[in-house]
């Protein structure tokens, strides 16, 4: 690791050994390995009943501990005596257990906290055990109470709903008696199922749970009948079947494309458990635009009294969104609130989640909208659908509704960009009166805050960090005052390896316009006197922020991205992640920059930011820039090579949705609009393949259920016709989520090392 980068380029014999060592170090900083060098970075609370008490599991560098927290007493303590439990369990099972590494990850308090239940694996079998916390007597109590695939249990634990023979069935957990709720289900016209993924039939993925929602009182079921009989099919050919058969297997599945006139349809029903009566909900069928559940996220839910169903429904192209209120008894439905937008509309800044909230008395609604140019919250009358007042306003973006205290008339929400002179991608928690007024800041630290409210709303967990500050986890009262510190992340073992935290940076977008933000990852042994090629890790999808703003991102939704960037940097690169124009989290206008022009990908902003970084750091070689990305990032990285061949010299493009006419309707119609016109043709990468000048590696899994492999092969066809040299890797039996595959990772490393760094990769290196 002592060798300088410029010597490595000279291909001296010592350089080969140095590059092997770089690969070893890079592998050590892939997510699974790097996170072994840190404590946990996040707390996942397990609330006990409806109280504010909770337990959580925390991995420190010394081992794992279960903690119990009582906010009312301001008390945090071990949930039990770990040494006594380990000794008792060892004696009861005959297997040795360590107090710092107990053989379970979940516990359940019973008998008013006098006993815990847990599940352990013994001799390949799952068993349910209990431990009395007074005597520390451990006893086997049989099989787990809920096994995957057994069905969906009712809240009162008396019934289990499941699907069989295309119909919905009920099983009494007391008597074992079974009875059918529906009887006329048929092939491709099923009750309670999702639109199937080809991965299940191919033996690559387990089937998802049935789409059945129990009412809170356990008296009703909400489900859909999915009719895909007339839907056009897509086809995947599994060349190397996992069952060992020789002949390739064909897997056909419904996969709606943008503008398709015939789609799979879901019909919504309510069933009464006692009478068995099934009532059709009086709404138009739901057009399913992607395999999986008929309704994604939290857009369909029951009222607490089990009398009403709420449905946040979005139309084709996301031009319209409605809040439907459904009478569960009669199936009658009405639209309470409706909103339209010519450039697509979401129920929150994070597509898939919803910021729509119904008050307990069902008289008022919290509604999210970007109608004034920013994402804000509005208070509506549920009966009349009339606006009562706008609750938040200004040049900032509401992220999530976190809690509502109806008795006190207070709303708690997180937002980005409200605090002046702070990173606009960092979230803070605020409280605002439902009667109107300015929000109050409850998390003052200049950092990104992720919060989790207790069910009773009396307190919340606050995890805050910046990109160069590890997380601090506090328990705070609802007014923001600190009750106690829960944890402080320990990254000392990671720092002992020489690792350096990435840098959060600010730059100007194209033409010196808006401020944009990103992250810069450096190798641990950076030599300021050397020159380093740059790699742009891009994701062009307008629904997701790419660049991490907080260290906690290293262990949550952007975990893999964070460590992919860091490990690649260890090979001798500077890696950047940038959020340019068109990405979410800022103003509606900035987000709409990508609308109907996904081909932009913010690439001019990326180029501008990289040039500005080169002005700041002399060791950044702007003449040697590579780019990579997956899915929408695969599209963007390939487009970069075709649109800006003088700037981007090497790309690894994986699973790219290169032609949006070939991609899933649900995503494409939201960002490219309808009808499918010439802007779709211009955005198709194969129509620009003749511009390729640099080195391009295309990768795709042959069982990609999300972006069909045809999306890459049409680019391959165009490159061949244009007589262009390129590289191609098709990975058998790999679905869309294949970027963590060791062979995939190594081939991406090799490509940049060989063609951007100018060094031959270490022969025979295998990532474990």
C-alpha positions in Angstrom: 0.0 0.0 0.0 3.1 2.3 0.1 3.4 2.4 -3.7 2.4 5.6 -5.3 -0.2 5.6 -8.0 2.1 7.0 -10.7 4.5 4.1 -10.2 1.7 1.6 -10.5 1.0 2.9 -13.9 4.5 2.1 -15.0 3.7 -1.7 -14.7 6.7 -2.4 -12.5 6.7 -6.0 -11.1 6.1 -4.6 -7.6 3.0 -2.9 -8.9 1.2 -6.2 -9.5 1.6 -7.2 -5.9 0.5 -3.7 -4.8 -2.6 -4.0 -6.9 -3.4 -7.4 -5.4 -3.2 -5.7 -1.9 -5.4 -2.9 -3.1 -8.0 -5.5 -4.1 -7.7 -7.1 -0.7 -8.3 -3.7 1.0 -11.2 -2.9 -1.4 -12.8 -6.2 -0.5 -12.5 -5.4 3.2 -14.5 -2.3 2.6 -17.5 -3.9 0.9 -20.6 -3.5 3.0 -20.7 -6.9 4.6 -17.1 -6.6 5.7 -16.9 -2.9 6.5 -19.9 -3.0 8.8 -18.2 -5.7 10.9 -15.6 -3.0 11.8 -18.3 -0.7 13.3 -20.9 -1.0 15.9 -24.5 -0.8 14.7 -25.3 2.6 13.2 -29.0 2.5 13.7 -31.5 1.5 16.4 -34.6 -0.4 15.4 -37.0 -0.1 18.3 -39.5 -2.8 19.2 -42.3 -1.1 21.0 -44.0 -3.0 23.8 -47.8 -2.9 23.2 -49.2 0.6 23.0 -46.8 2.0 25.6 -43.7 4.1 24.9 -41.5 1.3 26.4 -39.3 -0.5 23.9 -36.4 -2.9 23.5 -33.7 -2.9 20.9 -30.7 -5.1 19.9 -27.3 -3.3 19.7 -24.1 -4.7 18.2 -21.0 -3.1 19.6 -17.5 -4.0 18.8 -17.5 -6.3 21.8 -20.7 -8.2 21.1 -24.5 -8.0 21.0 -26.7 -6.7 23.8 -30.5 -6.4 24.2 -31.5 -3.2 25.9 -34.8 -2.2 27.5 -35.9 1.4 27.7 -38.5 3.0 29.9 -39.0 6.7 28.7 -41.2 7.6 31.6 -38.5 6.7 34.1 -35.7 7.9 31.8 -34.2 4.4 32.2 -32.1 2.4 29.8 -30.8 -1.0 31.0 -30.0 -4.5 29.8 -33.3 -6.3 28.9 -32.1 -9.3 30.9 -28.9 -10.8 32.4 -27.1 -12.0 29.3 -24.6 -14.2 31.2 -27.3 -16.0 33.2 -29.5 -16.6 30.1 -26.5 -17.9 28.1 -25.6 -20.3 30.9 -29.1 -21.5 31.4 -29.7 -22.0 27.7 -26.4 -23.8 27.3 -27.4 -26.2 30.1 -30.9 -26.7 28.7 -29.8 -27.4 25.2 -26.4 -29.0 25.7 -25.0 -26.5 23.2 -22.5 -23.8 24.4 -23.7 -20.2 24.1 -21.9 -16.9 24.7 -23.4 -14.0 26.5 -22.1 -11.6 23.8 -23.4 -13.7 20.9 -26.8 -15.2 21.9 -28.4 -17.4 19.2 -31.4 -15.2 18.6 -32.1 -11.8 17.2 -35.7 -11.2 18.4 -37.4 -11.4 21.8 -41.0 -11.1 23.0 -41.9 -10.0 26.5 -44.8 -11.9 28.0 -46.4 -12.2 31.5 -46.0 -8.5 32.1 -42.3 -8.7 31.4 -41.6 -11.6 33.7 -40.7 -13.9 30.8 -39.2 -13.6 27.3 -39.8 -15.8 24.3 -37.3 -16.3 21.5 -36.6 -18.6 18.6 -33.4 -20.5 18.0 -32.0 -23.0 15.5 -30.9 -26.4 16.8 -29.8 -29.2 14.5 -31.3 -27.4 11.6 -34.7 -27.1 13.2 -36.4 -23.9 14.4 -37.6 -24.1 18.0 -39.5 -21.7 20.3 -38.1 -21.2 23.8 -39.0 -19.2 26.9 -36.9 -17.9 29.7 -38.2 -16.9 33.1 -36.4 -13.7 34.1 -36.6 -14.4 37.8 -35.3 -18.0 37.9 -33.7 -18.0 34.5 -35.2 -21.3 33.7 -35.2 -21.9 30.0 -37.8 -24.3 28.4 -38.6 -25.4 24.9 -42.2 -24.5 24.0 -42.4 -26.0 20.6 -42.3 -24.7 17.1 -42.5 -21.0 16.2 -46.0 -19.6 16.4 -45.7 -18.0 13.0 -43.9 -19.8 10.1 -43.3 -18.2 6.7 -45.8 -19.3 4.2 -48.4 -20.4 6.7 -50.6 -17.4 5.9 -51.6 -14.1 7.4 -52.7 -14.2 11.1 -55.6 -12.1 12.3 -54.8 -9.5 15.0 -56.6 -11.5 17.6 -54.6 -14.6 16.7 -57.7 -16.7 16.1 -57.6 -17.0 12.3 -55.2 -17.5 9.5 -56.0 -16.3 6.0 -54.2 -18.0 3.1 -54.5 -18.8 -0.6 -55.2 -22.2 -2.1 -56.2 -23.1 -5.6 -56.6 -19.5 -6.7 -59.0 -18.7 -3.8 -58.8 -17.3 -0.3 -59.3 -19.6 2.7 -59.6 -19.2 6.4 -58.2 -21.6 9.0 -59.2 -21.5 12.7 -56.1 -21.6 14.8 -58.1 -23.1 17.6 -59.8 -26.0 15.9 -57.8 -26.2 12.6 -61.1 -26.0 10.7 -60.7 -24.6 7.2 -63.3 -22.9 5.0 -63.2 -21.1 1.6 -64.0 -17.4 1.5 -64.0 -17.4 -2.4 -64.7 -20.3 -4.7 -64.6 -19.0 -8.3 -60.9 -18.2 -8.6 -59.1 -19.5 -11.6 -55.7 -19.6 -13.3 -54.5 -16.0 -14.0 -57.7 -14.7 -12.3 -56.7 -15.3 -8.7 -58.0 -14.0 -5.4 -55.5 -12.6 -2.8 -52.4 -13.0 -4.9 -49.9 -10.6 -6.3 -49.1 -10.2 -10.0 -46.5 -13.0 -10.2 -42.8 -12.4 -10.6 -40.9 -14.8 -13.0 -38.3 -15.3 -10.3 -40.6 -17.4 -8.2 -41.3 -19.9 -11.0 -37.6 -19.9 -11.9 -36.6 -21.0 -8.4 -34.6 -17.8 -7.8 -36.9 -16.1 -5.3 -39.5 -17.1 -2.7 -43.1 -16.1 -3.4 -44.2 -12.9 -1.6 -47.0 -13.0 1.1 -50.5 -13.0 -0.2 -52.1 -9.6 -0.7 -54.7 -9.8 2.1 -55.2 -7.1 4.8 -57.0 -8.0 8.0 -59.2 -5.4 9.7 -58.0 -4.3 13.2 -61.0 -6.1 14.8 -60.2 -9.3 13.0 -63.7 -9.4 11.6 -63.0 -8.5 7.9 -60.6 -9.2 5.1 -59.6 -6.8 2.3 -58.2 -8.3 -0.8 -58.1 -8.2 -4.6 -58.9 -10.4 -7.5 -56.1 -10.1 -10.1 -57.1 -10.7 -13.6 -54.1 -11.0 -16.0 -55.7 -13.2 -18.6 -55.7 -10.5 -21.4 -52.4 -8.8 -20.4 -49.5 -8.9 -22.9 -46.6 -11.1 -21.8 -42.9 -10.7 -21.5 -40.6 -13.7 -21.7 -37.3 -14.7 -20.0 -35.3 -17.7 -21.1 -33.5 -19.4 -18.3 -30.5 -20.9 -20.1 -29.1 -22.7 -17.0 -32.1 -23.8 -15.0 -31.5 -24.1 -11.3 -33.2 -27.4 -11.1 -30.4 -29.0 -13.1 -32.5 -29.7 -16.2 -30.8 -29.4 -19.6 -33.3 -27.7 -21.8 -33.6 -23.9 -21.3 -36.9 -22.9 -19.6 -39.2 -20.2 -20.7 -40.8 -18.0 -18.1 -43.7 -15.8 -19.3 -45.2 -13.1 -17.2 -47.3 -10.0 -17.4 -45.2 -6.9 -17.7 -47.0 -3.8 -18.8 -45.1 -1.4 -21.0 -45.7 2.4 -21.3 -48.9 3.2 -23.2 -50.2 -0.4 -23.1 -54.0 -0.3 -23.5 -54.6 -3.7 -21.9 -53.2 -4.1 -18.4 -53.7 -6.6 -15.6 -56.6 -5.5 -13.5 -57.2 -5.8 -9.7 -60.8 -5.8 -8.3 -61.1 -4.9 -4.7 -63.3 -6.8 -2.2 -64.2 -6.9 1.5 -65.2 -10.1 3.2 -67.0 -10.6 6.5 -65.2 -13.4 8.5 -68.3 -14.5 10.4 -70.9 -14.5 7.7 -68.6 -15.3 4.8 -70.2 -12.5 2.7 -67.9 -11.0 0.1 -68.7 -7.5 -1.0 -67.2 -5.9 -4.2 -65.8 -2.4 -3.7 -67.5 0.1 -6.0 -64.5 1.5 -7.8 -63.0 1.0 -11.2 -60.5 -1.8 -11.3 -57.0 -1.0 -10.4 -54.6 -1.1 -13.4 -51.5 -3.0 -12.3 -48.4 -1.6 -14.0 -45.7 -3.9 -12.4 -45.6 -7.3 -10.9 -46.0 -7.5 -7.2 -48.9 -6.3 -5.0 -51.8 -4.5 -6.7 -51.2 -1.5 -4.4 -47.6 -0.6 -3.4 -46.5 0.9 -0.1 -48.9 2.2 2.5 -51.6 3.4 0.0 -54.4 1.1 1.2 -55.3 0.8 4.9 -58.1 0.2 7.4 -59.6 2.7 9.9 -59.0 1.9 13.5 -62.7 1.0 14.0 -62.6 -1.4 11.0 -65.6 0.3 9.3 -63.7 2.2 6.6 -61.0 1.6 4.1 -58.8 4.4 2.8 -57.1 4.2 -0.6 -54.7 6.7 -2.1 -55.1 6.0 -5.8 -52.9 7.2 -8.5 -53.9 7.2 -12.2 -51.9 6.3 -15.3 -48.9 8.6 -15.7 -49.5 9.9 -12.1 -51.3 12.9 -13.4 -54.0 12.5 -10.8 -54.2 11.3 -7.2 -57.4 10.6 -5.2 -58.1 9.8 -1.6 -61.0 7.3 -1.7 -63.1 6.6 1.4 -64.7 3.1 1.2 -67.5 1.7 3.4 -66.3 -1.8 4.3 -69.9 -3.0 4.8 -71.5 -1.9 1.6 -68.5 -1.4 -0.7 -69.6 2.2 -1.5 -66.7 4.5 -2.3 -66.3 8.3 -2.7 -63.4 10.5 -3.6 -62.7 12.8 -0.7 -59.7 14.7 -2.0 -58.3 14.9 -5.6 -55.4 16.6 -7.1 -54.0 16.8 -10.6 -50.6 17.8 -12.1 -49.4 18.0 -15.7 -45.9 16.7 -14.7 -46.8 13.8 -12.4 -47.7 13.8 -8.8 -46.7 11.7 -5.8 -48.3 11.4 -2.3 -44.9 12.4 -0.8 -41.4 13.3 -1.9 -40.4 9.6 -1.5 -42.5 7.7 -4.0 -44.0 4.5 -2.5 -44.6 6.1 0.9 -47.6 8.3 1.7 -47.9 11.5 3.7 -51.7 11.2 3.8 -53.0 10.8 7.3 -56.6 10.4 8.6 -57.5 11.7 12.0 -58.9 9.2 14.5 -62.4 10.7 14.4 -62.2 10.6 10.6 -63.2 14.2 10.2 -59.9 15.6 9.0 -57.0 14.7 6.6 -53.4 15.6 6.3 -52.5 15.9 2.6 -49.2 16.3 0.9 -48.8 18.4 -2.2 -46.2 20.3 -4.3 -48.8 22.6 -5.7 -47.0 25.8 -4.5 -43.7 24.6 -5.9 -42.5 22.8 -2.8 -43.6 19.7 -0.9 -45.9 20.8 1.9 -48.7 19.7 4.2 -52.4 20.7 4.0 -55.3 20.2 6.4 -58.6 19.1 4.8 -62.1 18.4 5.9 -62.7 14.7 5.2 -66.4 15.0 4.7 -66.6 17.9 2.3 -63.1 17.6 0.8 -62.6 21.3 1.4 -59.2 22.8 2.3 -59.1 24.1 5.9 -55.6 25.5 5.8 -52.0 25.0 4.6 -49.9 23.9 7.5 -46.4 24.3 6.1 -45.0 26.8 3.6 -41.7 28.1 2.3 -38.7 27.1 0.2 -38.2 23.7 1.8 -39.4 20.2 1.3 -41.5 18.1 3.8 -40.1 14.6 4.0 -42.4 12.6 6.2 -45.4 13.0 8.6 -44.0 11.4 11.8 -46.8 11.8 14.3 -50.0 13.6 15.1 -51.1 14.6 18.6 -54.8 15.3 18.0 -55.6 16.1 21.6 -52.9 18.8 21.7 -53.5 19.9 18.1 -49.9 19.3 17.0 -48.3 17.8 13.9 -44.8 16.4 13.8 -42.9 16.2 10.5 -39.4 16.0 9.1 -38.3 18.3 6.4 -35.2 19.2 4.4 -33.8 22.6 3.5 -35.6 24.8 6.0 -32.5 25.7 8.0 -30.4 28.4 6.4 -26.7 27.7 5.7 -27.3 23.9 6.2 -27.1 21.0 3.8 -30.6 21.0 2.2 -30.6 17.2 2.1 -30.3 16.8 5.8 -33.6 16.2 7.6 -34.8 17.8 10.8 -37.9 17.3 12.9 -40.5 20.0 13.4 -43.7 20.6 15.3 -46.5 22.8 13.9 -49.9 23.6 15.3 -52.9 22.3 13.4 -54.4 25.8 14.0 -51.6 27.4 12.0 -48.4 29.1 12.7 -44.6 28.7 12.2 -43.1 25.3 12.8 -40.8 24.8 15.8 -37.4 23.0 15.3 -37.1 20.1 17.7 -33.7 18.6 16.5 -31.3 21.5 16.6 -28.0 19.7 15.8 -26.6 20.6 12.4 -26.9 17.0 11.0 -29.2 14.6 9.3 -31.9 13.4 11.7 -33.9 10.2 11.3 -36.7 9.8 13.9 -39.0 7.1 15.1 -42.0 8.1 17.3 -43.4 5.9 20.1 -46.9 4.6 19.4 -48.2 6.9 22.2 -46.4 9.9 20.7 -44.8 10.9 24.0 -41.2 10.5 22.8 -39.1 9.7 19.8 -35.8 8.2 18.9 -33.4 10.6 17.1 -30.5 9.2 15.1 -28.4 12.0 13.9 -25.1 12.1 11.9 -23.2 13.8 9.1 -21.1 12.2 6.5 -18.0 12.6 8.7 -19.7 12.2 12.1 -20.9 8.8 13.2 -24.4 8.5 14.5 -25.5 9.6 17.9 -28.8 8.1 19.1 -30.9 10.0 21.6 -34.2 9.4 23.2 -36.1 12.7 23.2 -39.5 13.8 24.6 -42.0 15.1 22.2 -40.9 18.7 22.8 -37.4 17.8 21.7 -35.8 17.8 25.1 -33.3 14.9 25.7 -34.4 12.1 28.0 -31.2 10.1 27.6 -28.5 9.1 25.2 -29.1 5.6 23.9 -26.0 4.9 21.8 -23.0 6.5 20.2 -21.7 4.6 17.2 -18.2 3.2 17.4 -16.2 3.2 14.2 -12.7 3.0 15.9 -11.9 -0.4 14.3 -12.8 1.0 10.9 -10.6 4.1 11.4 -7.8 1.9 12.6 -7.5 0.5 9.1 -6.7 3.9 7.8 -10.1 4.5 6.4 -11.1 8.2 5.9 -14.7 9.4 5.8 -16.0 10.7 2.4 -16.4 14.4 1.9 -19.8 16.1 1.4 -19.4 18.8 -1.1 -21.4 21.6 -2.7 -21.0 22.8 -6.3 -22.8 24.8 -8.9 -25.0 23.1 -11.5 -24.6 23.6 -15.3 -24.1 27.2 -16.4 -23.4 28.3 -12.7 -27.1 27.8 -11.7 -28.5 26.0 -8.7 -26.4 24.6 -5.9 -26.0 20.9 -6.1 -24.5 18.4 -3.6 -22.5 15.3 -3.7 -20.0 13.0 -1.9 -16.4 12.4 -2.7 -14.7 9.1 -1.7 -10.9 9.0 -1.6 -8.5 6.0 -1.2 -7.2 5.6 2.4 -3.6 6.1 1.2 -4.3 9.2 -0.8 -1.1 10.8 -2.1 -1.8 14.5 -2.7 1.2 14.6 -5.1 -0.2 11.9 -7.4 -2.9 12.1 -10.0 -6.1 10.1 -9.6 -8.7 9.2 -12.2 -12.3 10.0 -11.3 -15.3 7.6 -11.4 -18.8 9.0 -11.3 -21.2 6.6 -9.5 -24.5 7.7 -11.0 -28.2 6.8 -10.6 -30.4 8.8 -12.9 -33.8 7.7 -11.5 -35.7 10.9 -10.4 -37.3 9.1 -7.5 -34.2 8.6 -5.4 -31.4 10.7 -4.0 -28.0 9.2 -4.8 -25.3 10.9 -2.8 -25.2 10.1 1.0 -25.6 13.1 3.3 -25.1 11.2 6.6 -22.9 8.4 7.9 -26.1 6.5 8.9 -26.6 6.1 5.2 -23.8 3.5 5.4 -26.3 1.1 7.1 -29.7 1.9 5.7 -31.3 2.4 2.2 -28.0 3.5 0.6 -25.8 1.1 2.5 -24.6 -0.8 -0.6 -24.0 2.4 -2.6 -21.8 3.9 0.1 -19.5 0.9 0.4 -19.4 0.2 -3.3 -18.1 3.7 -3.8 -15.6 3.4 -1.0 -14.2 0.0 -2.0 -13.8 1.2 -5.6 -11.9 4.2 -4.4 -9.4 1.9 -2.5 -8.3 0.6 -5.9 -6.8 4.1 -6.7 -9.7 6.2 -7.8 -11.6 9.2 -6.6 -15.3 8.3 -6.7 -18.1 10.9 -6.7 -21.8 10.6 -6.2 -23.8 13.6 -7.3 -27.4 14.7 -7.2 -27.9 17.1 -10.1 -31.0 18.7 -11.5 -34.0 16.4 -11.9 -33.5 14.5 -8.6 -36.0 14.7 -5.7 -35.7 16.4 -2.4 -35.6 20.0 -3.6 -38.2 22.2 -5.4 -40.8 20.9 -7.7 -39.2 22.9 -10.6 -35.8 21.3 -9.9 -37.4 17.8 -9.8 -39.4 18.5 -13.0 -36.2 19.2 -14.9 -36.1 15.4 -15.7 -39.7 15.2 -16.7 -40.1 13.8 -20.3 -36.3 14.0 -20.7 -34.8 11.2 -18.7 -31.9 11.2 -21.1 -30.6 14.3 -19.4 -29.7 12.3 -16.2 -28.2 15.5 -14.7 -25.1 14.7 -16.6 -24.2 18.3 -17.5 -24.3 19.0 -13.7 -22.1 16.0 -13.0 -19.5 17.3 -15.5 -19.7 20.8 -14.0 -19.2 19.5 -10.5 -16.3 17.3 -11.4 -14.5 20.2 -13.1 -15.1 22.3 -10.0 -13.6 19.6 -7.8 -10.6 19.5 -10.1 -10.1 23.2 -9.4 -10.1 22.5 -5.7 -7.9 19.4 -5.7 -4.9 19.2 -7.9 -4.7 15.4 -7.5 -8.0 15.0 -9.4 -7.3 14.1 -13.0 -10.2 15.5 -15.0 -8.8 14.0 -18.2 -9.5 10.5 -16.9 -13.1 10.2 -15.9 -15.1 7.0 -15.8 -18.8 6.3 -14.9 -20.9 3.4 -13.7 -24.4 2.7 -12.5 -27.1 0.1 -12.3 -30.7 0.1 -13.6 -31.5 3.8 -14.2 -27.8 4.3 -13.5 -27.0 1.7 -16.1 -29.0 3.8 -18.6 -27.3 7.0 -17.4 -23.7 5.7 -17.6 -24.2 4.3 -21.1 -25.9 7.6 -22.2 -22.9 9.5 -20.8 -20.6 7.6 -23.1 -22.8 8.4 -26.1 -23.6 12.0 -25.3 -20.3 13.2 -23.8 -17.6 11.0 -25.3 -14.9 13.7 -24.9 -15.4 13.7 -21.1 -16.3 10.2 -20.1 -13.7 7.6 -21.2 -14.8 4.3 -19.5 -18.2 3.1 -18.4 -19.6 0.0 -16.7 -23.4 0.0 -17.4 -25.4 -2.7 -15.7 -29.1 -3.7 -16.1 -29.7 -0.4 -17.9 -33.3 0.5 -19.0 -31.8 1.8 -22.3 -35.1 2.1 -24.1 -37.9 3.4 -22.0 -40.5 1.8 -24.4 -39.2 -1.6 -23.2 -39.3 -0.7 -19.5 -42.0 -1.0 -16.8 -45.0 1.3 -17.2 -45.3 2.2 -13.6 -42.0 4.0 -13.5 -41.6 5.2 -17.0 -45.1 6.7 -17.4 -44.5 8.7 -14.2 -41.3 10.4 -15.5 -41.7 10.3 -19.3 -45.5 10.9 -19.4 -48.1 9.8 -21.9 -48.6 9.3 -24.8 -45.5 7.5 -25.9 -44.0 9.9 -28.5 -40.8 11.0 -30.1 -39.3 12.0 -26.8 -39.2 8.2 -26.0 -37.4 7.6 -29.3 -34.8 10.3 -28.6 -34.2 8.9 -25.1 -33.4 5.4 -26.4 -29.7 4.7 -26.0 -29.4 2.5 -29.1 -30.3 5.4 -31.3 -27.0 7.1 -30.3 -24.7 4.1 -30.2 -22.6 5.4 -33.1 -21.2 8.1 -30.8 -19.2 5.6 -28.7 -15.5 6.4 -28.5 -14.3 5.0 -25.1 -14.5 1.7 -23.4 -17.9 0.3 -22.5 -18.8 -2.8 -20.5 -22.5 -3.8 -20.6 -23.7 -6.2 -17.9 -27.1 -7.8 -17.5 -28.6 -10.8 -15.7 -30.5 -13.1 -18.0 -33.3 -13.4 -15.4 -33.8 -9.7 -14.7 -37.4 -9.4 -13.7 -37.3 -5.6 -13.4 -35.4 -4.4 -16.5 -35.6 -7.0 -19.3 -32.3 -8.2 -20.8 -33.7 -7.1 -24.1 -33.0 -3.5 -23.0 -29.3 -4.2 -23.1 -29.4 -6.4 -26.2 -31.0 -3.7 -28.4 -27.9 -1.5 -27.5 -25.7 -4.5 -28.4 -27.4 -4.8 -31.7 -26.9 -1.1 -32.4 -23.3 -1.1 -31.4 -22.6 -4.1 -33.8 -24.4 -2.3 -36.6 -22.2 0.8 -35.9 -19.1 -1.4 -36.0 -18.2 -0.3 -32.4 -16.0 -2.3 -30.0 -17.5 -3.0 -26.6 -17.6 -5.6 -23.9 -20.6 -7.7 -22.7 -21.3 -9.9 -19.7 -24.5 -11.8 -19.4 -24.9 -13.4 -16.0 -27.1 -16.6 -16.0 -29.8 -16.8 -13.3 -29.1 -13.3 -12.0 -32.1 -11.1 -11.3 -32.1 -7.3 -11.2 -30.4 -7.2 -7.8 -27.1 -8.7 -8.9 -24.6 -6.0 -8.1 -23.4 -7.7 -4.9 -22.5 -10.9 -6.8 -18.7 -11.4 -6.2 -18.0 -12.0 -9.9 -19.9 -8.9 -10.9 -18.0 -6.8 -8.4 -14.6 -8.1 -9.5 -15.4 -7.6 -13.2 -16.4 -4.0 -12.6 -13.2 -3.4 -10.6 -11.1 -5.0 -13.3 -12.6 -2.9 -16.1 -11.8 0.4 -14.4 -8.4 -0.7 -13.2 -7.4 -1.9 -16.7 -8.9 0.8 -18.8 -9.0 3.9 -16.6 -6.1 3.3 -14.2 -4.0 1.7 -16.9 -2.9 -1.2 -14.7 -3.4 -4.9 -15.4 -5.8 -6.3 -12.7 -4.4 -9.1 -10.4 -4.9 -12.4 -12.1 -7.0 -15.0 -10.4 -8.4 -12.7 -7.7 -11.6 -14.0 -6.2 -13.9 -12.1 -3.9 -15.2 -14.2 -1.1 
